[in-house]
Amino acid sequence: MAIDAIVGHEKDNVATALADIAPGAEALTRVGQDMRKLAVRESIPYGHKFAVAPMEKGDYVIKYGEVIGSATAKIGAGYHVHVHNVESLRGRGDLK
């Protein structure tokens, strides 16, 4: 049984694809020691992230248990999470 994606930490709201995942697929995803099937709604390239739960604009994107950015738009569960809908919160200089 091949794992399609992994969630690195129990706090994460994204999974990382371990292979290309087609839209409509049920991705077998490891979350700690548990296995879950997550519905993927659009094409997810190898190494890219997809939402495991819905996010609203401004919500933190969490990977490895750490905030890696914030959503710039609403992101539904199973949708691609990447530079088109996430902005970094580090090194910007405009946030205090």
N, CA, C and O atoms as CSV, one atom per row, in Angstrom:
chain,resi,resn,atom,element,x,y,z
A,1,MET,N,N,0.845,-1.173,0.000
A,1,MET,CA,C,0.000,0.000,0.000
A,1,MET,C,C,0.898,1.245,0.000
A,1,MET,O,O,1.562,1.519,0.999
A,2,ALA,N,N,0.925,1.981,-1.077
A,2,ALA,CA,C,1.771,3.166,-1.210
A,2,ALA,C,C,1.105,4.381,-0.583
A,2,ALA,O,O,-0.080,4.639,-0.792
A,3,ILE,N,N,1.882,5.110,0.179
A,3,ILE,CA,C,1.393,6.346,0.789
A,3,ILE,C,C,1.530,7.462,-0.249
A,3,ILE,O,O,2.573,7.597,-0.889
A,4,ASP,N,N,0.468,8.261,-0.411
A,4,ASP,CA,C,0.460,9.340,-1.396
A,4,ASP,C,C,0.938,10.668,-0.828
A,4,ASP,O,O,1.472,11.504,-1.556
A,5,ALA,N,N,0.743,10.863,0.491
A,5,ALA,CA,C,1.075,12.147,1.110
A,5,ALA,C,C,1.358,11.926,2.591
A,5,ALA,O,O,1.013,10.891,3.161
A,6,ILE,N,N,1.994,12.921,3.195
A,6,ILE,CA,C,2.323,12.829,4.616
A,6,ILE,C,C,2.002,14.153,5.303
A,6,ILE,O,O,2.197,15.232,4.742
A,7,VAL,N,N,1.506,14.038,6.526
A,7,VAL,CA,C,1.296,15.188,7.397
A,7,VAL,C,C,2.376,15.081,8.472
A,7,VAL,O,O,2.415,14.099,9.214
A,8,GLY,N,N,3.241,16.071,8.560
A,8,GLY,CA,C,4.411,15.982,9.415
A,8,GLY,C,C,4.162,16.152,10.898
A,8,GLY,O,O,4.967,15.701,11.713
A,9,HIS,N,N,3.058,16.797,11.270
A,9,HIS,CA,C,2.788,17.083,12.682
A,9,HIS,C,C,1.279,17.136,12.882
A,9,HIS,O,O,0.535,17.513,11.976
A,10,GLU,N,N,0.839,16.757,14.066
A,10,GLU,CA,C,-0.607,16.712,14.344
A,10,GLU,C,C,-1.282,18.076,14.228
A,10,GLU,O,O,-2.496,18.132,14.029
A,11,LYS,N,N,-0.538,19.178,14.346
A,11,LYS,CA,C,-1.111,20.528,14.211
A,11,LYS,C,C,-1.251,20.967,12.757
A,11,LYS,O,O,-1.954,21.937,12.472
A,12,ASP,N,N,-0.592,20.268,11.833
A,12,ASP,CA,C,-0.552,20.699,10.432
A,12,ASP,C,C,-1.938,20.758,9.800
A,12,ASP,O,O,-2.804,19.930,10.082
A,13,ASN,N,N,-2.129,21.760,8.936
A,13,ASN,CA,C,-3.359,21.832,8.147
A,13,ASN,C,C,-3.078,21.612,6.666
A,13,ASN,O,O,-3.930,21.870,5.816
A,14,VAL,N,N,-1.857,21.127,6.365
A,14,VAL,CA,C,-1.488,20.749,4.999
A,14,VAL,C,C,-0.807,19.383,5.018
A,14,VAL,O,O,-0.215,18.974,6.017
A,15,ALA,N,N,-0.909,18.696,3.888
A,15,ALA,CA,C,-0.182,17.449,3.653
A,15,ALA,C,C,0.758,17.695,2.483
A,15,ALA,O,O,0.495,18.550,1.637
A,16,THR,N,N,1.852,16.946,2.436
A,16,THR,CA,C,2.813,17.057,1.351
A,16,THR,C,C,2.737,15.812,0.476
A,16,THR,O,O,2.819,14.686,0.967
A,17,ALA,N,N,2.580,16.034,-0.825
A,17,ALA,CA,C,2.444,14.925,-1.775
A,17,ALA,C,C,3.776,14.208,-1.959
A,17,ALA,O,O,4.804,14.847,-2.188
A,18,LEU,N,N,3.757,12.882,-1.859
A,18,LEU,CA,C,4.947,12.052,-2.080
A,18,LEU,C,C,5.007,11.524,-3.507
A,18,LEU,O,O,5.930,10.795,-3.873
A,19,ALA,N,N,4.025,11.896,-4.301
A,19,ALA,CA,C,3.936,11.565,-5.725
A,19,ALA,C,C,2.942,12.547,-6.333
A,19,ALA,O,O,2.207,13.214,-5.605
A,20,ASP,N,N,2.912,12.643,-7.644
A,20,ASP,CA,C,1.871,13.455,-8.281
A,20,ASP,C,C,0.517,12.857,-7.916
A,20,ASP,O,O,0.348,11.638,-7.955
A,21,ILE,N,N,-0.447,13.705,-7.561
A,21,ILE,CA,C,-1.787,13.232,-7.198
A,21,ILE,C,C,-2.792,13.888,-8.140
A,21,ILE,O,O,-2.801,15.108,-8.299
A,22,ALA,N,N,-3.632,13.073,-8.757
A,22,ALA,CA,C,-4.617,13.555,-9.725
A,22,ALA,C,C,-5.857,14.088,-9.011
A,22,ALA,O,O,-6.190,13.630,-7.918
A,23,PRO,N,N,-6.536,15.050,-9.625
A,23,PRO,CA,C,-7.784,15.533,-9.050
A,23,PRO,C,C,-8.797,14.392,-8.964
A,23,PRO,O,O,-8.889,13.555,-9.861
A,24,GLY,N,N,-9.545,14.376,-7.878
A,24,GLY,CA,C,-10.541,13.331,-7.675
A,24,GLY,C,C,-10.009,12.109,-6.961
A,24,GLY,O,O,-10.778,11.219,-6.597
A,25,ALA,N,N,-8.697,12.053,-6.754
A,25,ALA,CA,C,-8.092,10.903,-6.074
A,25,ALA,C,C,-8.377,10.951,-4.579
A,25,ALA,O,O,-8.597,12.015,-4.001
A,26,GLU,N,N,-8.368,9.780,-3.976
A,26,GLU,CA,C,-8.396,9.658,-2.525
A,26,GLU,C,C,-6.958,9.367,-2.115
A,26,GLU,O,O,-6.487,8.241,-2.273
A,27,ALA,N,N,-6.259,10.362,-1.593
A,27,ALA,CA,C,-4.846,10.211,-1.259
A,27,ALA,C,C,-4.692,9.501,0.081
A,27,ALA,O,O,-5.230,9.949,1.093
A,28,LEU,N,N,-3.959,8.396,0.083
A,28,LEU,CA,C,-3.649,7.705,1.320
A,28,LEU,C,C,-2.560,8.524,2.014
A,28,LEU,O,O,-1.457,8.690,1.494
A,29,THR,N,N,-2.894,9.023,3.186
A,29,THR,CA,C,-2.051,9.984,3.867
A,29,THR,C,C,-1.695,9.502,5.260
A,29,THR,O,O,-2.564,9.092,6.030
A,30,ARG,N,N,-0.393,9.554,5.583
A,30,ARG,CA,C,0.052,9.191,6.924
A,30,ARG,C,C,0.047,10.434,7.795
A,30,ARG,O,O,0.625,11.465,7.452
A,31,VAL,N,N,-0.632,10.306,8.947
A,31,VAL,CA,C,-0.678,11.365,9.946
A,31,VAL,C,C,-0.171,10.733,11.233
A,31,VAL,O,O,-0.922,10.047,11.925
A,32,GLY,N,N,1.103,10.959,11.561
A,32,GLY,CA,C,1.717,10.251,12.684
A,32,GLY,C,C,1.749,8.766,12.357
A,32,GLY,O,O,2.310,8.362,11.339
A,33,GLN,N,N,1.152,7.957,13.213
A,33,GLN,CA,C,1.074,6.512,12.967
A,33,GLN,C,C,-0.235,6.115,12.296
A,33,GLN,O,O,-0.409,4.960,11.907
A,34,ASP,N,N,-1.156,7.066,12.159
A,34,ASP,CA,C,-2.464,6.790,11.566
A,34,ASP,C,C,-2.432,6.971,10.054
A,34,ASP,O,O,-1.632,7.744,9.526
A,35,MET,N,N,-3.307,6.251,9.367
A,35,MET,CA,C,-3.475,6.395,7.926
A,35,MET,C,C,-4.882,6.937,7.678
A,35,MET,O,O,-5.853,6.481,8.283
A,36,ARG,N,N,-4.975,7.907,6.787
A,36,ARG,CA,C,-6.271,8.482,6.419
A,36,ARG,C,C,-6.335,8.631,4.913
A,36,ARG,O,O,-5.316,8.809,4.246
A,37,LYS,N,N,-7.544,8.554,4.388
A,37,LYS,CA,C,-7.760,8.866,2.981
A,37,LYS,C,C,-8.322,10.280,2.909
A,37,LYS,O,O,-9.319,10.601,3.556
A,38,LEU,N,N,-7.666,11.121,2.112
A,38,LEU,CA,C,-8.096,12.495,1.951
A,38,LEU,C,C,-8.445,12.746,0.490
A,38,LEU,O,O,-7.671,12.406,-0.405
A,39,ALA,N,N,-9.593,13.331,0.253
A,39,ALA,CA,C,-10.027,13.641,-1.102
A,39,ALA,C,C,-9.223,14.825,-1.639
A,39,ALA,O,O,-9.115,15.863,-0.986
A,40,VAL,N,N,-8.660,14.655,-2.839
A,40,VAL,CA,C,-7.887,15.700,-3.499
A,40,VAL,C,C,-8.751,16.290,-4.602
A,40,VAL,O,O,-9.318,15.553,-5.408
A,41,ARG,N,N,-8.856,17.611,-4.642
A,41,ARG,CA,C,-9.770,18.291,-5.559
A,41,ARG,C,C,-9.125,18.829,-6.827
A,41,ARG,O,O,-9.815,19.105,-7.808
A,42,GLU,N,N,-7.796,18.981,-6.811
A,42,GLU,CA,C,-7.103,19.451,-8.015
A,42,GLU,C,C,-5.723,18.805,-8.072
A,42,GLU,O,O,-5.273,18.211,-7.091
A,43,SER,N,N,-5.067,18.915,-9.191
A,43,SER,CA,C,-3.768,18.279,-9.399
A,43,SER,C,C,-2.749,18.802,-8.384
A,43,SER,O,O,-2.577,20.011,-8.226
A,44,ILE,N,N,-2.080,17.872,-7.701
A,44,ILE,CA,C,-1.049,18.224,-6.724
A,44,ILE,C,C,0.265,17.607,-7.189
A,44,ILE,O,O,0.403,16.384,-7.189
A,45,PRO,N,N,1.234,18.433,-7.587
A,45,PRO,CA,C,2.528,17.892,-8.022
A,45,PRO,C,C,3.318,17.321,-6.842
A,45,PRO,O,O,3.125,17.720,-5.693
A,46,TYR,N,N,4.196,16.394,-7.147
A,46,TYR,CA,C,5.110,15.814,-6.163
A,46,TYR,C,C,5.798,16.931,-5.369
A,46,TYR,O,O,6.304,17.895,-5.944
A,47,GLY,N,N,5.807,16.786,-4.043
A,47,GLY,CA,C,6.486,17.744,-3.178
A,47,GLY,C,C,5.667,18.961,-2.804
A,47,GLY,O,O,6.078,19.744,-1.948
A,48,HIS,N,N,4.512,19.132,-3.433
A,48,HIS,CA,C,3.671,20.287,-3.127
A,48,HIS,C,C,2.681,19.939,-2.020
A,48,HIS,O,O,2.486,18.772,-1.680
A,49,LYS,N,N,2.067,20.971,-1.471
A,49,LYS,CA,C,1.133,20.811,-0.356
A,49,LYS,C,C,-0.308,20.917,-0.824
A,49,LYS,O,O,-0.614,21.553,-1.832
A,50,PHE,N,N,-1.198,20.265,-0.047
A,50,PHE,CA,C,-2.627,20.474,-0.231
A,50,PHE,C,C,-3.274,20.578,1.139
A,50,PHE,O,O,-2.776,20.029,2.122
A,51,ALA,N,N,-4.385,21.287,1.186
A,51,ALA,CA,C,-5.075,21.528,2.452
A,51,ALA,C,C,-5.764,20.257,2.939
A,51,ALA,O,O,-6.420,19.560,2.165
A,52,VAL,N,N,-5.608,19.963,4.225
A,52,VAL,CA,C,-6.305,18.819,4.817
A,52,VAL,C,C,-7.581,19.279,5.510
A,52,VAL,O,O,-8.405,18.457,5.911
A,53,ALA,N,N,-7.744,20.581,5.651
A,53,ALA,CA,C,-8.950,21.185,6.225
A,53,ALA,C,C,-9.138,22.537,5.543
A,53,ALA,O,O,-8.165,23.130,5.078
A,54,PRO,N,N,-10.355,23.023,5.479
A,54,PRO,CA,C,-10.572,24.330,4.845
A,54,PRO,C,C,-9.843,25.443,5.593
A,54,PRO,O,O,-9.700,25.393,6.815
A,55,MET,N,N,-9.386,26.443,4.849
A,55,MET,CA,C,-8.745,27.626,5.422
A,55,MET,C,C,-9.429,28.867,4.870
A,55,MET,O,O,-9.812,28.918,3.701
A,56,GLU,N,N,-9.571,29.846,5.714
A,56,GLU,CA,C,-10.099,31.143,5.300
A,56,GLU,C,C,-8.931,32.075,4.991
A,56,GLU,O,O,-7.808,31.837,5.437
A,57,LYS,N,N,-9.194,33.130,4.233
A,57,LYS,CA,C,-8.168,34.135,3.962
A,57,LYS,C,C,-7.636,34.645,5.303
A,57,LYS,O,O,-8.411,34.996,6.192
A,58,GLY,N,N,-6.312,34.681,5.438
A,58,GLY,CA,C,-5.677,35.149,6.662
A,58,GLY,C,C,-5.330,34.054,7.653
A,58,GLY,O,O,-4.558,34.285,8.583
A,59,ASP,N,N,-5.897,32.847,7.466
A,59,ASP,CA,C,-5.558,31.734,8.359
A,59,ASP,C,C,-4.097,31.353,8.182
A,59,ASP,O,O,-3.539,31.467,7.091
A,60,TYR,N,N,-3.494,30.904,9.260
A,60,TYR,CA,C,-2.125,30.416,9.182
A,60,TYR,C,C,-2.065,29.085,8.446
A,60,TYR,O,O,-2.937,28.231,8.611
A,61,VAL,N,N,-1.030,28.918,7.636
A,61,VAL,CA,C,-0.715,27.635,7.012
A,61,VAL,C,C,0.347,26.998,7.911
A,61,VAL,O,O,1.395,27.590,8.167
A,62,ILE,N,N,0.059,25.779,8.386
A,62,ILE,CA,C,0.931,25.135,9.359
A,62,ILE,C,C,1.493,23.845,8.775
A,62,ILE,O,O,0.754,22.977,8.313
A,63,LYS,N,N,2.830,23.741,8.806
A,63,LYS,CA,C,3.548,22.554,8.341
A,63,LYS,C,C,4.645,22.261,9.350
A,63,LYS,O,O,5.298,23.181,9.841
A,64,TYR,N,N,4.852,20.992,9.661
A,64,TYR,CA,C,5.820,20.583,10.700
A,64,TYR,C,C,5.487,21.217,12.047
A,64,TYR,O,O,6.375,21.406,12.879
A,65,GLY,N,N,4.214,21.547,12.268
A,65,GLY,CA,C,3.789,22.147,13.524
A,65,GLY,C,C,4.114,23.622,13.649
A,65,GLY,O,O,3.911,24.209,14.712
A,66,GLU,N,N,4.615,24.234,12.581
A,66,GLU,CA,C,5.021,25.638,12.597
A,66,GLU,C,C,4.277,26.425,11.524
A,66,GLU,O,O,3.929,25.887,10.473
A,67,VAL,N,N,4.040,27.685,11.800
A,67,VAL,CA,C,3.420,28.571,10.815
A,67,VAL,C,C,4.429,28.844,9.711
A,67,VAL,O,O,5.543,29.298,9.975
A,68,ILE,N,N,4.034,28.565,8.472
A,68,ILE,CA,C,4.931,28.824,7.335
A,68,ILE,C,C,4.410,29.956,6.448
A,68,ILE,O,O,5.078,30.356,5.495
A,69,GLY,N,N,3.223,30.468,6.761
A,69,GLY,CA,C,2.648,31.554,5.983
A,69,GLY,C,C,1.194,31.738,6.340
A,69,GLY,O,O,0.686,31.145,7.292
A,70,SER,N,N,0.522,32.582,5.548
A,70,SER,CA,C,-0.918,32.757,5.735
A,70,SER,C,C,-1.618,32.677,4.380
A,70,SER,O,O,-1.059,33.035,3.344
A,71,ALA,N,N,-2.838,32.205,4.426
A,71,ALA,CA,C,-3.629,32.054,3.204
A,71,ALA,C,C,-4.014,33.434,2.668
A,71,ALA,O,O,-4.485,34.286,3.421
A,72,THR,N,N,-3.814,33.646,1.385
A,72,THR,CA,C,-4.194,34.915,0.757
A,72,THR,C,C,-5.597,34.847,0.155
A,72,THR,O,O,-6.119,35.842,-0.347
A,73,ALA,N,N,-6.193,33.668,0.214
A,73,ALA,CA,C,-7.540,33.432,-0.296
A,73,ALA,C,C,-8.117,32.235,0.453
A,73,ALA,O,O,-7.391,31.509,1.131
A,74,LYS,N,N,-9.394,32.041,0.327
A,74,LYS,CA,C,-10.022,30.851,0.900
A,74,LYS,C,C,-9.470,29.620,0.181
A,74,LYS,O,O,-9.369,29.611,-1.046
A,75,ILE,N,N,-9.111,28.573,0.945
A,75,ILE,CA,C,-8.571,27.336,0.370
A,75,ILE,C,C,-9.401,26.182,0.900
A,75,ILE,O,O,-9.441,25.950,2.108
A,76,GLY,N,N,-10.055,25.465,0.023
A,76,GLY,CA,C,-10.858,24.319,0.435
A,76,GLY,C,C,-10.003,23.101,0.704
A,76,GLY,O,O,-8.896,22.981,0.181
A,77,ALA,N,N,-10.514,22.199,1.518
A,77,ALA,CA,C,-9.821,20.938,1.784
A,77,ALA,C,C,-9.592,20.212,0.464
A,77,ALA,O,O,-10.495,20.119,-0.367
A,78,GLY,N,N,-8.377,19.700,0.279
A,78,GLY,CA,C,-8.042,18.962,-0.937
A,78,GLY,C,C,-7.494,19.820,-2.060
A,78,GLY,O,O,-7.168,19.305,-3.129
A,79,TYR,N,N,-7.387,21.132,-1.833
A,79,TYR,CA,C,-6.880,22.029,-2.870
A,79,TYR,C,C,-5.409,22.359,-2.662
A,79,TYR,O,O,-4.904,22.342,-1.539
A,80,HIS,N,N,-4.733,22.658,-3.767
A,80,HIS,CA,C,-3.316,22.980,-3.815
A,80,HIS,C,C,-3.020,24.193,-2.921
A,80,HIS,O,O,-3.732,25.196,-2.975
A,81,VAL,N,N,-1.982,24.095,-2.113
A,81,VAL,CA,C,-1.519,25.191,-1.259
A,81,VAL,C,C,-0.108,25.516,-1.719
A,81,VAL,O,O,0.813,24.719,-1.542
A,82,HIS,N,N,0.053,26.706,-2.317
A,82,HIS,CA,C,1.354,27.068,-2.895
A,82,HIS,C,C,1.435,28.588,-2.994
A,82,HIS,O,O,0.620,29.287,-2.393
A,83,VAL,N,N,2.391,29.102,-3.733
A,83,VAL,CA,C,2.641,30.546,-3.796
A,83,VAL,C,C,1.456,31.349,-4.341
A,83,VAL,O,O,1.386,32.558,-4.119
A,84,HIS,N,N,0.533,30.708,-5.043
A,84,HIS,CA,C,-0.612,31.429,-5.595
A,84,HIS,C,C,-1.671,31.741,-4.539
A,84,HIS,O,O,-2.547,32.572,-4.777
A,85,ASN,N,N,-1.605,31.085,-3.371
A,85,ASN,CA,C,-2.616,31.338,-2.342
A,85,ASN,C,C,-2.036,31.374,-0.922
A,85,ASN,O,O,-2.774,31.261,0.057
A,86,VAL,N,N,-0.707,31.532,-0.815
A,86,VAL,CA,C,-0.033,31.637,0.479
A,86,VAL,C,C,1.029,32.719,0.389
A,86,VAL,O,O,1.719,32.844,-0.623
A,87,GLU,N,N,1.158,33.512,1.473
A,87,GLU,CA,C,2.263,34.452,1.555
A,87,GLU,C,C,3.062,34.169,2.807
A,87,GLU,O,O,2.518,33.765,3.835
A,88,SER,N,N,4.360,34.385,2.707
A,88,SER,CA,C,5.244,34.182,3.835
A,88,SER,C,C,5.049,35.298,4.844
A,88,SER,O,O,4.719,36.427,4.480
A,89,LEU,N,N,5.253,34.977,6.111
A,89,LEU,CA,C,5.181,35.991,7.162
A,89,LEU,C,C,6.570,36.303,7.711
A,89,LEU,O,O,6.704,37.090,8.649
A,90,ARG,N,N,7.586,35.701,7.142
A,90,ARG,CA,C,8.948,35.885,7.642
A,90,ARG,C,C,9.781,36.727,6.682
A,90,ARG,O,O,9.659,36.604,5.463
A,91,GLY,N,N,10.612,37.568,7.238
A,91,GLY,CA,C,11.548,38.341,6.455
A,91,GLY,C,C,10.920,39.421,5.600
A,91,GLY,O,O,11.566,39.940,4.690
A,92,ARG,N,N,9.669,39.770,5.873
A,92,ARG,CA,C,8.983,40.762,5.051
A,92,ARG,C,C,9.398,42.176,5.399
A,92,ARG,O,O,9.499,43.017,4.505
A,93,GLY,N,N,9.643,42.468,6.671
A,93,GLY,CA,C,10.026,43.803,7.074
A,93,GLY,C,C,8.863,44.747,7.316
A,93,GLY,O,O,9.030,45.788,7.952
A,94,ASP,N,N,7.671,44.390,6.809
A,94,ASP,CA,C,6.514,45.275,7.011
A,94,ASP,C,C,5.626,44.832,8.170
A,94,ASP,O,O,4.661,45.519,8.505
A,95,LEU,N,N,5.941,43.690,8.785
A,95,LEU,CA,C,5.163,43.220,9.916
A,95,LEU,C,C,5.982,43.417,11.190
A,95,LEU,O,O,7.183,43.149,11.212
A,96,LYS,N,N,5.353,43.868,12.202
A,96,LYS,CA,C,6.055,44.089,13.482
A,96,LYS,C,C,5.625,43.043,14.481
A,96,LYS,O,O,6.095,43.047,15.619
